[in-house]
Amino acid sequence: MDTAQTSNIPEYAVSEIAGAIRRTLEGAFGRVRVKGEITECKRYPSGHIYLSLKDESAKLEAVVWKSAVPRLSIQPENGLEVIATGKLTTYADRSKYQLQIDRLEFAGEGALLARIEALRRRLLAEGLFDEGRKRPLPTLPQVIGVITSEAGAVIQDIRTTLARRFPRRLILWPVPVQGAGAAERIAAAIAGFNALAPDGPIPRPDVLIVARGGGSLEDLMAFNEEAVVRAAAASAIPLISAVGHETDTTLIDFAADRRAPTPTAAAELAVPARADLLADLAQRALRLDAAMRAGLRRAETDLLRVERRLPDVPARLLDLRRRLDEAGEALPAALTQGIAARRLRLAPLVPPHPREAIATRRHALSLLEGRTRAAMARRVQLGQGARALAAFSAAPLSALLREKSTRLAGLAARLEAGSYQSVLARGFALVRDASGAPLTRAAAVAPGAALTIGFADGEVKAVVEGRKPRRGADAQERLL
């Protein structure tokens, strides 16, 4: 009986059981959405991602094949609460069932906010949100780069605002603003604008605007991704974030140099209003004109004050002219007095007249003769006594003195006859050049030369007129 019962039980191979279970499981559930917290997440070199989803009482193993990884809107991490969409199947080699995931999304706003807050704290600790990193926006950019979707009202709002305020060149880098791969495309656009050469065929923007319209927290998640935030913080071009509406806040807002509540406000931050600039320019022109006028008035006042301190120039010139006339009138007399004074100073340097020398020597001889006689008399009286003195005769001495006097008188007469002063007294003149050397030939005198002519009673100055005589011709000079 036991044998019969056993023979009625069907017999299956292991692979048949595994296949039947797989078909039953896949047929009963098909595609499912499973909510849980990611745990045991691990990436393999092959590109596959293995993980588990758990809740308070159970755990479900799951896998993301390499082909499905690029299509995920979020990257799986331990601790994330997600909703995984995929196919429930079995893994026959280990008698396990697992979920093959092809889509991941956050499980509600609470999970999204927790993930965003954790990332914000980590990036804040790294210093990516420091105010010191933020750069000022250019006053009037020449080129504006916009990173947003090419289809939508955002780019039109920015264009309209720029045309209304101050038309500028605009370069659009179209990117998807939500969904799988959006964050990577946005980060690549920011890096691409920064990589442009300033003098390249596509000009490098002076300011960037990253913008999108409003949406749910899930729609804005691309601007909360770490890649986008790091790209915005590393941008060398000043960046304005304009994501969502005024109440929406994303992590790119903290890394951007300026945050605008809307795309329209971002365009208003990028360029000033042309009318405001013109009004400001007109006001500055008025202030500058007023300042220049005030400066001119101050300069005029200072000039008048300085002018009052200056002397009366015409009166001063008249006084100087009068003094010059007086000096001109006194000049001839001063010249005469100067010549006389110099003649007095030169008089001791002129050799004495022979008559004066003879008279001086005669006087000295007379004194010597008197002293000699007195000495002789005293000598005779003292040496020989009265008798010898009486016998002594002064006749020979007197005769000697007369002889010497006669000879001296003859020499004096000859000296006086040969003196140039005697020649000058007879009507001749002594001509000297400017250095005082005597001139004996007319050929040695050049026209215009200054001469000194000496007469018996004094000297006069003269200037030569006429031409230098030729050789063999008579020198004819007229002296002034």
WOSULBEL-V165111 format. One record per backbone hydrogen bond with DSSP energy under -1.0 kcal/mol. CO is the residue of the C=O (numbers start at 1). NH is the residue of the N-H. If there is no record, write none. Layout:
co: {CO:CO}
nh: {NH:NH}
This chain:
co: {1:2:3:4:6:13:14:15:16:17:18:19:20:21:22:23:24:25:26:30:32:34:36:37:38:39:42:44:48:49:50:51:52:53:54:58:60:61:62:63:64:65:65:69:77:80:81:82:83:84:85:85:86:87:89:91:91:96:98:99:100:103:105:106:108:109:110:111:112:113:114:115:116:117:118:119:120:121:122:123:124:127:130:131:142:143:144:145:146:147:148:153:154:155:156:157:158:159:160:161:162:165:169:171:179:181:182:183:184:185:186:187:188:189:190:191:193:197:207:208:209:210:212:216:218:220:221:223:225:226:227:228:229:230:238:239:239:240:241:242:245:250:251:252:258:262:263:264:265:266:267:273:274:275:276:277:278:279:280:281:282:283:284:285:286:287:288:289:290:291:292:293:294:295:296:297:298:299:300:301:302:303:304:306:311:312:313:314:315:316:317:318:319:320:321:322:323:324:325:326:330:331:332:333:334:335:336:337:338:339:340:341:342:343:346:347:353:354:355:356:357:358:359:360:361:362:363:364:365:366:367:368:369:370:371:372:373:374:375:376:377:378:379:380:380:385:386:387:388:394:395:396:397:398:399:400:401:402:403:404:405:406:407:408:409:410:411:412:413:414:419:420:421:422:423:424:430:431:432:433:437:442:446:449:451:452:453:454:458:460:462:463:464:470:478}
nh: {5:6:7:8:9:17:18:19:20:21:22:23:24:25:26:27:28:29:30:88:86:84:82:54:79:52:50:47:44:64:42:62:39:60:37:55:53:99:51:101:49:68:69:72:80:38:107:36:105:34:102:103:32:100:98:94:96:91:89:63:87:85:83:108:112:113:114:115:116:117:118:119:120:121:122:123:124:125:126:128:127:130:133:134:169:206:171:209:173:211:175:157:158:159:160:161:162:163:164:165:166:274:144:146:182:185:186:187:188:189:190:191:192:193:194:195:196:200:145:240:147:242:244:220:221:223:224:252:229:230:231:232:233:234:208:257:258:210:260:212:248:253:255:256:241:266:267:268:269:270:271:277:278:279:280:281:282:283:284:285:286:287:288:289:290:291:292:293:294:295:296:297:298:299:300:301:302:303:304:305:306:307:308:310:313:316:317:318:319:320:321:322:323:324:325:326:327:328:329:330:334:335:336:337:338:339:340:341:342:343:344:345:346:347:349:350:357:358:359:360:361:362:363:364:365:366:367:368:369:370:371:372:373:374:375:376:377:378:379:380:381:382:383:384:385:389:390:391:392:398:399:400:401:402:403:404:405:406:407:408:409:410:411:412:413:414:415:416:417:418:423:424:425:426:428:427:454:439:452:436:433:445:449:464:462:432:460:430:455:453:451:480:448:473:465}
